[in-house]
Amino acid sequence: MLRDESIIVVANRILLFIVLAIVACPALAQQDTSHYQLQSVHVFGKPAEVYSAGSRVTTIDSAYLQTYTSSSLADALQARTPVYFKSYGVSGLSSVSFRGTNASQTAVLWNGLNIGLPTLGQSDFSTLPLSGFGDVSVQSGSAGATYGSGAIGGAVLLNSPTYTTKGFGLDLQQQFGAFEGNFTKSGLSCSDISSYFSNGRISYGNDKLQVGIGAYHKSAENDFMYKDLSRAGKPERTQDHAAQQQYGFTQDLTWQLTPGTKIGLHAWYTFTDRELQPAMGSASGAEQLDKNLRLLTQLQHDGNWGTTDVKLAYFKDFLNYTDDATNSVADVQTYQLQAEQTYTKGKNWSLRGGVNLQHFVAENDGYAQTEQENRAALFALFRYDPTQTIDLSLNLRQAFVTDYNPAPTPALGFNWKFYQQAQHQLFLKGNVSGSYRVPTLNDRFWVGAGNPTLKPEQGWSKEAGLRHLFIVGNTLLLETEATTYHMLVDDWIQWTEDETGRWRPINLQKVRAMGLELSQQLTATIGTLKLTGSAGYTYTSSEQVAVYEGQGDKGRQLMYVPRHKAVVATGLTYKNWQLHTDLNYTGLRYTTNSETRPLESFILINAALSKQLHLNQCKLILSLRTENITNTVYQTMAYRAMPPRGYTFSLRFIIP
């Protein structure tokens, strides 16, 4: 039988959702409803589109973002790009690996500003919800000249939603999820539901003002069944320490002061309280609380000398880790100012110059005292198109960091359309770029482990590729791309276990990463049927090629870097129905630099089916998602159980 309490909870949530939809639709029906689509988004502060000729830039399609609103940024990038993520279980840290690099060698930017923690040097992608973004793009390869410290393997570019409609808009969503192994013998019941997700957004706009406020709440028990690989016979167990609560809000305001001047105010807050999933066979009771506040003020002015863009930001990141013997608190404040001037001459060339200033104040129980650091950078980004078939970019950045002196970081790239015949177009592209990464505060100042003598990483990356377009009117677009790259990084920093069993950061003398990337994207329209598809494959070799002392682990693949990674995704739209599928293959990895402990390869398959119902001028979307359809047993980190097959049902109500 169903538990009465569970029935009441679920029924109340559904009833509240329906009441809000019924009340809101007539109330707002008098607004401009000539468009029934989700608000379009406008990308700002993202130079990847203009100043990165020859580089691979991928944008996550909006249909996926709308369907998987409750997912994390890690889920989206794994499903739509062949980058590799390490997850310390379903409730633990999730970190990214671009082109054989580690998480701290990937820059993460929000509205053009780096949000990476100076303590860890990376972002936890599991705490970044898709519901807070307007769009998501990734740039593969070194981009230090454009994005600064840490952009060695790549960069993830996040932007706030931008609202463009007039009048009021409303978007409400309620979602329920469960794991198959938790079902009762009679089928799925309310007592089996293990996760809830609620999301809402309201907006208002006129000719001069656009305002949007969004909020979300997510709770998950994560009490799934798994096979304990650490025990003989691999007995089935229930994951009993991986629950999590997340909530947050976004606020975005744009005010057109004059025809040429506007200001923007953006706020983004996330709260995550989670039980950290222990390794198999462990009884750890660790928990972690994360609170992240990001505030940004932006002024844009168009004048005779181009566009002036000034951003002033304040970030506050709080982390509290506790276990049976530890209570560790880290509190980091970041002050950031970026001023840019962009001058564009016709359609031939564009020049952007600017300065970026950062000040960090970090209080950490692992440090002997409060640590502060100042960083500054001057940069110039230049784009020149001498003909209609050639695009060139030349970028340069000079950074200044407390106690460090990074070398100047240049980048040169080109795109050349050397063939066009009927429906076919061929492009040759190439890029040479420098990069750098300053050691993190944890690398240097953690008591008993920090290494203040660490050197900053310096790298060079080269890539070249071919791109083919096949276009048939407005009915078919097929894009195929192949890229090869070679990267050398001096003084690569890695935390490794020394002979006493203590983990410490050291400089590996030189690491070489090289590989091949293949991708294909398809868009086809046949009457009322629209088909989209994408596929990507990467071969990655990431090895230490020189050491300071002895032989080290030269010539062996670095830990947790798969040589083979592939994704295949499809989207089908017919009238008011949509079907999305994605397949993700991750090859064998090693848990040490000596290639002695492997993790087996695995394949994950997910699918989502949705139906749109029109209620006057409003829209109701019903969705059913299935993750890990084949019920694959897999690990992204050694002995961290990952979820079995799961189901998610969602109701989403939209007033445009």
C-alpha positions in Angstrom: 0.0 0.0 0.0 1.0 3.6 -0.5 2.1 5.5 2.5 -0.4 8.3 3.3 2.3 10.9 3.9 3.8 10.2 0.5 0.5 10.4 -1.2 -0.3 13.8 0.4 3.1 15.2 -0.5 2.9 14.3 -4.1 -0.7 15.2 -4.5 -0.2 18.6 -2.9 2.7 19.4 -5.3 0.7 18.4 -8.4 -2.4 20.3 -7.1 -0.4 23.4 -6.4 1.2 23.3 -9.8 -2.2 22.9 -11.6 -3.8 25.7 -9.6 -0.9 28.1 -10.4 -1.2 27.2 -14.1 -5.0 27.7 -14.2 -4.9 31.0 -12.3 -1.9 32.4 -14.2 -3.0 31.6 -17.7 -6.1 33.8 -17.8 -4.4 36.6 -15.7 -1.6 36.9 -18.2 -3.5 36.0 -21.4 -4.0 39.6 -22.3 -0.2 40.0 -22.8 1.5 39.8 -26.1 1.3 36.1 -27.0 2.1 36.1 -30.7 5.1 33.9 -29.9 4.7 30.6 -28.1 8.4 29.8 -27.8 10.7 30.0 -24.8 12.5 33.3 -24.5 15.5 33.6 -26.8 18.9 34.2 -25.3 21.5 36.8 -26.1 25.2 35.9 -25.5 27.3 38.8 -24.2 30.8 39.0 -22.9 31.9 35.9 -24.8 34.7 36.6 -27.2 34.9 32.9 -28.4 32.5 33.7 -31.3 34.8 36.5 -32.7 38.3 36.2 -31.4 39.0 32.5 -31.5 39.5 31.7 -35.2 40.8 28.1 -35.7 39.5 26.9 -32.3 36.7 24.4 -31.6 33.7 26.1 -30.0 30.6 24.0 -29.2 27.3 25.4 -28.0 24.8 23.1 -26.1 21.6 23.1 -28.1 18.7 25.0 -26.5 16.2 22.0 -26.9 18.4 19.9 -24.6 18.7 22.7 -22.0 15.0 23.1 -21.9 14.4 19.3 -21.5 17.0 18.7 -18.8 16.5 21.8 -16.7 16.9 19.9 -13.5 20.3 18.4 -14.5 23.7 19.7 -13.5 26.2 21.3 -15.8 28.2 18.1 -15.6 25.3 16.0 -16.9 24.8 18.3 -19.9 28.4 18.4 -20.9 28.8 14.6 -20.6 25.7 14.1 -22.7 26.5 16.5 -25.5 30.3 16.8 -25.7 33.0 14.1 -25.5 34.7 15.6 -22.5 35.4 13.4 -19.4 34.0 14.0 -15.9 35.2 12.4 -12.7 32.4 12.1 -10.1 33.0 11.1 -6.5 29.6 9.4 -6.4 26.2 10.8 -7.1 26.5 13.5 -4.4 30.2 14.2 -4.6 32.5 16.6 -6.4 32.3 16.5 -10.2 35.3 17.7 -12.2 36.1 18.0 -15.9 39.0 16.9 -18.1 39.6 18.6 -21.4 42.1 17.1 -23.9 43.9 15.1 -21.2 44.3 17.9 -18.7 42.9 18.1 -15.2 40.0 20.1 -13.6 42.2 23.0 -12.5 43.4 23.5 -16.1 39.9 24.4 -17.3 38.6 27.9 -17.0 34.9 28.5 -16.1 33.4 31.9 -16.8 30.1 33.4 -15.9 29.1 36.4 -18.1 32.7 36.7 -19.1 34.3 36.6 -15.6 36.2 33.7 -14.2 34.4 32.0 -11.2 37.0 29.4 -10.4 38.0 29.3 -6.8 41.5 30.5 -6.0 41.7 27.9 -3.2 40.9 24.8 -5.4 41.6 26.2 -8.8 38.5 24.5 -10.2 34.7 24.5 -10.1 32.4 21.7 -8.8 30.1 21.1 -11.8 27.6 19.2 -9.7 26.7 22.4 -7.9 26.0 24.3 -11.1 22.4 23.8 -12.2 21.3 24.3 -15.8 18.2 26.2 -14.6 20.5 29.2 -13.9 21.9 29.7 -17.4 20.7 31.2 -20.6 23.2 29.3 -22.7 26.3 27.1 -22.3 29.3 26.9 -24.7 32.7 25.2 -24.5 36.0 26.0 -26.2 38.4 23.2 -26.5 42.2 23.8 -26.3 44.4 26.5 -24.8 42.8 29.9 -24.5 45.1 31.7 -22.0 45.3 34.8 -24.1 41.5 35.2 -24.0 40.5 33.8 -20.5 43.6 34.0 -18.4 45.0 31.6 -15.8 43.8 28.0 -16.0 42.5 27.9 -19.6 45.1 25.2 -20.7 42.8 22.4 -21.7 39.7 24.5 -22.4 37.1 26.9 -21.2 33.4 26.6 -20.2 31.4 29.7 -21.0 28.1 30.3 -19.0 25.8 33.2 -19.6 22.7 34.5 -17.7 19.3 34.3 -19.3 18.3 37.4 -21.3 14.7 38.4 -21.6 13.4 40.1 -24.7 9.6 39.8 -24.6 7.1 42.5 -23.7 4.8 42.1 -20.8 4.8 39.4 -18.2 6.1 35.8 -18.7 6.0 32.8 -16.4 7.7 29.4 -16.4 6.9 26.8 -13.8 8.2 23.2 -13.5 7.6 20.3 -11.1 9.5 17.1 -11.4 9.6 13.7 -9.7 12.3 11.0 -10.0 12.9 7.4 -8.8 15.4 4.6 -9.3 14.1 1.2 -10.6 15.7 -0.8 -7.8 13.6 1.0 -5.3 10.2 0.1 -6.8 7.7 -1.9 -4.8 6.7 -5.3 -6.1 3.4 -3.8 -7.3 5.2 -1.1 -9.3 6.2 2.5 -8.8 4.4 4.1 -5.8 4.6 7.5 -4.2 6.8 6.1 -1.4 9.4 5.1 -4.0 9.9 8.7 -5.2 13.4 9.6 -4.2 13.9 13.1 -5.8 12.0 16.2 -6.3 12.8 19.3 -8.4 10.8 22.5 -8.5 11.7 25.4 -10.8 10.1 28.8 -11.5 10.8 31.9 -13.4 8.9 35.2 -13.8 9.8 38.0 -16.1 8.6 41.4 -17.2 9.8 43.6 -20.1 9.0 46.8 -22.0 11.0 49.0 -24.4 13.6 50.0 -21.8 13.5 47.5 -19.0 13.8 43.7 -18.9 13.6 41.9 -15.6 13.7 38.1 -14.8 13.8 36.3 -11.5 14.2 32.5 -11.2 14.4 30.1 -8.3 14.8 26.3 -8.0 14.8 23.6 -5.3 16.0 20.1 -5.6 16.0 17.3 -3.0 17.3 13.7 -3.6 17.6 10.8 -1.2 19.9 8.9 -3.7 19.1 5.6 -1.9 19.7 3.4 -4.9 20.8 -0.2 -5.0 24.3 -1.0 -6.1 26.8 -3.9 -6.4 29.5 -3.6 -3.8 32.7 -4.3 -5.9 34.9 -4.1 -2.8 33.3 -7.3 -1.3 33.6 -10.9 -2.4 30.6 -11.9 -4.5 29.7 -8.3 -5.2 26.6 -8.3 -2.9 23.8 -5.8 -3.5 23.6 -2.9 -1.0 21.5 0.2 -0.6 23.3 3.6 -0.8 22.5 5.1 2.6 24.7 8.2 2.8 24.3 10.3 -0.4 21.2 12.6 0.2 21.4 16.2 -0.9 19.4 19.4 -0.9 20.0 22.2 -3.4 18.3 25.5 -3.9 19.1 28.8 -5.5 17.9 31.8 -7.4 18.9 34.1 -10.2 18.0 37.7 -10.9 18.7 39.5 -14.1 17.9 43.1 -15.0 18.8 45.2 -18.1 17.9 48.8 -18.3 18.3 50.8 -21.5 19.2 54.3 -20.1 19.7 55.9 -23.5 19.7 54.5 -27.1 23.5 53.8 -26.7 23.8 53.0 -23.0 22.5 50.2 -20.8 23.2 48.7 -17.5 22.8 45.2 -16.3 22.5 43.8 -12.8 22.9 40.0 -12.3 22.7 37.9 -9.2 23.2 34.2 -8.8 23.0 32.3 -5.5 23.4 28.5 -5.0 23.1 26.5 -1.8 24.1 22.8 -1.6 23.9 20.6 1.5 24.9 17.1 0.9 26.0 13.8 2.5 29.3 12.9 0.7 28.9 9.4 -0.7 31.6 7.1 0.8 33.7 4.7 -1.2 32.4 1.1 -1.3 33.3 -0.7 1.9 33.7 2.6 3.8 31.5 3.9 6.6 32.5 7.5 6.2 29.9 10.0 7.5 31.4 13.1 5.7 29.1 16.0 4.8 29.6 19.2 2.9 27.8 22.6 2.8 28.4 24.9 -0.2 27.1 28.5 -0.4 28.0 30.5 -3.5 26.9 34.1 -4.1 27.8 35.9 -7.4 26.9 39.6 -8.0 27.7 41.5 -11.2 27.1 45.0 -12.4 27.7 45.8 -16.0 27.7 49.0 -18.0 27.7 49.1 -21.8 28.0 52.2 -24.0 28.1 52.5 -27.8 29.9 55.6 -29.0 32.0 56.9 -31.8 35.0 54.9 -30.6 33.1 51.6 -30.4 31.7 49.8 -27.4 32.8 50.3 -23.8 32.0 47.4 -21.5 32.7 47.7 -17.7 32.0 44.8 -15.3 32.3 45.0 -11.5 31.7 41.7 -9.6 31.7 40.3 -6.1 31.8 36.6 -5.4 31.5 34.9 -2.0 32.2 31.2 -1.8 31.7 29.3 1.4 32.5 25.6 2.0 32.1 23.6 5.2 33.4 20.0 5.2 32.7 17.8 8.2 33.4 14.1 9.1 33.9 12.1 12.2 37.2 13.9 13.0 37.2 17.1 11.0 35.3 20.3 10.7 37.0 22.4 8.0 35.7 25.8 6.8 36.8 27.8 3.8 35.5 31.3 3.1 36.7 33.0 -0.1 35.8 36.5 -1.3 36.6 37.6 -4.8 36.5 41.2 -6.1 36.8 41.6 -9.8 36.9 44.5 -12.3 37.1 44.1 -16.1 37.0 47.0 -18.5 37.0 46.5 -22.3 36.9 48.7 -25.3 35.9 47.2 -28.6 36.3 49.0 -31.9 34.9 47.5 -35.1 35.6 48.8 -38.6 33.0 47.6 -41.1 32.9 43.9 -41.5 36.7 43.5 -41.9 38.3 43.9 -38.5 37.6 44.3 -34.8 39.9 45.2 -31.9 39.2 44.6 -28.3 41.5 45.8 -25.5 41.1 45.7 -21.8 42.2 45.1 -18.3 41.2 42.6 -15.7 41.8 43.1 -11.9 41.2 40.4 -9.2 41.6 40.5 -5.5 41.2 37.3 -3.4 40.7 37.1 0.4 40.7 33.5 1.6 40.1 32.2 5.2 40.6 28.5 5.5 41.0 26.2 8.5 43.8 24.5 6.5 45.9 27.6 6.3 48.1 29.1 9.0 46.6 32.6 8.4 44.3 34.5 6.1 45.8 34.6 2.6 45.3 37.3 0.0 46.3 37.5 -3.6 46.2 40.2 -6.3 46.1 39.5 -10.0 46.0 41.8 -13.0 46.1 41.3 -16.7 46.2 43.4 -19.8 44.9 41.9 -23.0 44.3 42.7 -26.7 42.1 40.6 -29.0 42.2 41.3 -32.8 40.1 39.9 -35.5 40.8 40.6 -39.2 39.0 39.2 -42.3 41.0 40.3 -45.3 38.6 38.5 -47.7 35.2 36.8 -47.5 37.0 33.4 -47.2 39.7 34.1 -44.6 39.3 34.9 -40.9 42.3 35.7 -38.8 42.6 36.3 -35.0 45.6 37.5 -33.0 45.4 37.7 -29.2 47.9 38.6 -26.5 47.6 38.7 -22.7 50.2 39.7 -20.0 49.3 38.7 -16.5 50.7 40.0 -13.2 50.3 37.9 -10.1 51.5 38.3 -6.5 54.9 36.4 -6.2 54.7 35.2 -9.8 55.6 36.6 -13.2 53.8 34.6 -16.0 55.2 34.9 -19.5 53.2 36.8 -22.1 50.5 34.6 -23.6 49.8 34.9 -27.3 47.4 33.1 -29.7 47.2 33.1 -33.5 44.4 31.4 -35.4 42.8 31.2 -38.9 39.8 29.9 -40.8 40.1 29.5 -44.5 37.2 28.5 -46.8 39.2 27.1 -49.7 36.4 25.3 -51.6 32.8 26.0 -52.4 30.8 24.1 -55.0 27.0 23.8 -55.1 26.0 22.5 -51.6 29.5 21.8 -50.4 31.9 24.0 -48.4 35.4 23.1 -47.1 37.3 25.0 -44.5 40.9 24.6 -43.3 41.6 25.9 -39.7 44.5 26.2 -37.4 45.6 27.7 -34.1 48.7 28.2 -32.1 48.3 29.4 -28.5 50.0 29.8 -25.2 48.6 29.2 -21.7 49.5 29.4 -18.1 48.2 28.5 -14.6 49.2 30.0 -11.3 49.4 27.5 -8.4 46.3 27.6 -6.2 46.2 28.8 -2.6 45.7 25.2 -1.4 48.7 24.1 -3.5 50.9 26.6 -1.6 49.5 27.2 1.8 47.8 24.0 3.1 49.5 23.2 6.4 51.4 19.9 6.2 50.9 19.5 2.5 51.3 22.8 0.7 54.4 23.5 -1.4 55.2 27.2 -1.6 58.1 26.5 -4.0 55.8 25.4 -6.8 56.4 26.9 -10.2 53.5 28.2 -12.4 52.5 26.0 -15.3 53.3 27.2 -18.8 52.0 25.5 -22.0 51.9 25.7 -25.8 49.2 24.2 -27.9 48.9 23.6 -31.7 45.9 22.4 -33.5 44.7 22.0 -37.1 41.6 20.7 -38.7 39.2 20.4 -41.6 35.5 21.3 -41.6 32.9 20.4 -44.2 29.5 21.8 -44.7 26.8 20.2 -46.8 23.7 22.5 -47.2 20.5 21.8 -49.0 18.4 25.0 -48.8 16.6 25.2 -45.5 16.0 21.5 -45.2 19.4 19.9 -44.5 22.6 21.0 -42.8 25.4 18.4 -42.2 28.6 19.7 -40.6 31.6 17.4 -40.2 34.8 18.4 -38.5 38.2 16.7 -37.7 40.8 18.3 -35.5 44.2 17.1 -34.4 46.1 18.8 -31.5 49.5 18.7 -29.7 50.1 20.3 -26.3 53.2 20.6 -24.1 52.9 21.9 -20.5 56.0 22.6 -18.5 55.9 22.3 -14.7 52.5 20.5 -14.7 51.2 20.5 -11.1 49.7 17.3 -9.7 48.8 16.1 -6.3 50.3 12.7 -5.8 51.0 10.3 -2.9 54.6 10.3 -1.6 56.5 7.5 -0.1 54.9 8.2 3.4 51.4 8.0 2.0 50.8 11.7 2.2 49.3 13.6 -0.7 51.3 16.7 -1.8 51.4 18.8 -5.0 54.5 18.6 -7.1 55.7 19.9 -10.5 56.0 17.2 -13.1 58.7 18.5 -15.5 56.8 18.2 -18.7 53.5 16.6 -19.9 52.5 16.1 -23.5 48.8 15.8 -24.5 47.9 15.0 -28.1 45.0 13.6 -29.8 42.3 13.5 -32.5 38.7 14.9 -32.3 36.0 14.0 -34.8 32.5 15.5 -34.7 29.4 15.7 -36.8 26.1 17.6 -36.5 22.9 17.2 -38.5 19.8 19.3 -38.9 17.1 18.1 -41.3 13.5 19.2 -41.9 10.9 17.0 -43.7 7.5 18.6 -43.6 6.4 18.8 -39.9 9.3 16.4 -38.9 12.5 17.9 -37.6 15.6 15.8 -37.0 18.8 16.8 -35.2 21.8 14.7 -34.5 25.3 15.0 -33.2 28.3 12.7 -32.7 31.7 13.2 -31.3 34.8 11.1 -30.7 38.1 11.9 -29.1 41.4 10.0 -28.9 43.6 11.4 -26.1 47.2 10.6 -25.2 48.3 12.4 -22.1 51.8 11.4 -20.8 54.7 12.6 -18.8 57.6 13.0 -21.2 60.3 14.4 -18.9 60.9 14.2 -15.1 63.1 16.1 -12.7 64.5 13.0 -11.0 64.8 9.3 -11.9 62.5 7.7 -14.4 59.1 8.6 -12.9 56.2 7.4 -14.9 57.4 8.5 -18.3 55.4 7.3 -21.3 52.3 6.2 -19.4 48.8 7.7 -19.6 48.0 10.1 -16.7 45.5 8.9 -14.2 41.8 9.2 -15.0 42.3 10.2 -18.6 40.5 7.9 -21.0 42.2 7.4 -24.4 38.8 6.9 -26.1 35.6 8.9 -25.5 32.5 9.2 -27.7 29.0 10.6 -27.6 26.0 10.2 -30.0 22.9 12.3 -29.5 19.6 12.6 -31.5 16.6 14.8 -31.4 13.2 14.2 -33.1 10.4 16.8 -33.2 7.0 15.9 -34.8 4.1 18.2 -34.3 3.9 18.5 -30.5 6.1 15.5 -29.7 9.8 15.6 -28.9 12.2 12.6 -28.4 15.8 13.1 -27.3 18.4 10.3 -26.9 22.1 10.3 -26.1 24.7 7.5 -25.8 28.0 8.1 -24.0 31.0 5.8 -24.2 34.0 6.2 -21.8 37.0 4.0 -22.4 39.4 2.4 -20.0 41.1 4.6 -17.4 43.8 4.1 -14.8 43.7 5.3 -11.2 47.4 5.8 -11.0 50.1 7.3 -13.2 51.8 3.9 -13.4 48.9 2.3 -15.3 48.6 -0.5 -12.6 45.0 -0.1 -11.6 42.4 0.1 -14.4 38.8 1.1 -14.5 36.7 -0.7 -17.1 35.1 1.1 -20.0 31.3 1.7 -20.0 28.4 2.9 -22.1 25.4 5.0 -20.8 22.2 5.5 -22.7 19.6 8.1 -21.8 16.3 9.1 -23.4 13.5 11.7 -22.9 10.0 11.9 -24.5 7.9 15.1 -24.2 4.5 16.3 -25.3 3.3 19.9 -25.6 -0.3 20.8 -24.8 -1.6 24.3 -25.7 -4.0 25.9 -23.2 -5.2 29.1 -25.0 -2.0 31.2 -25.2 -0.2 29.0 -22.7 1.8 25.8 -23.0 2.0 22.7 -20.8 4.9 20.3 -21.4 4.8 16.7 -20.1 8.1 14.9 -20.1 9.3 11.4 -19.2 13.1 10.8 -18.9 15.1 7.6 -18.4 18.7 7.6 -17.4 21.0 4.6 -17.7 18.5 2.6 -19.8 20.7 -0.5 -19.9 21.2 -0.5 -16.1 25.0 -0.4 -16.5 27.3 -0.9 -13.5 30.1 1.6 -13.9 32.5 3.9 -12.1 34.0 7.3 -12.9 36.1 7.2 -9.7 37.4 4.0 -8.1 34.9 2.4 -5.8 32.3 5.2 -6.0 28.9 3.6 -6.8 26.9 5.3 -9.6 23.1 5.2 -10.0 21.3 2.4 -11.8 18.4 2.9 -14.2 16.2 5.8 -13.1 13.0 7.5 -14.3 11.9 11.2 -14.1 8.5 12.7 -14.8 8.2 16.4 -15.3 5.3 19.0 -15.8 6.3 22.4 -17.1 3.9 25.3 -17.7 4.9 28.3 -19.8 3.4 31.7 -20.5 5.6 33.3 -23.2 
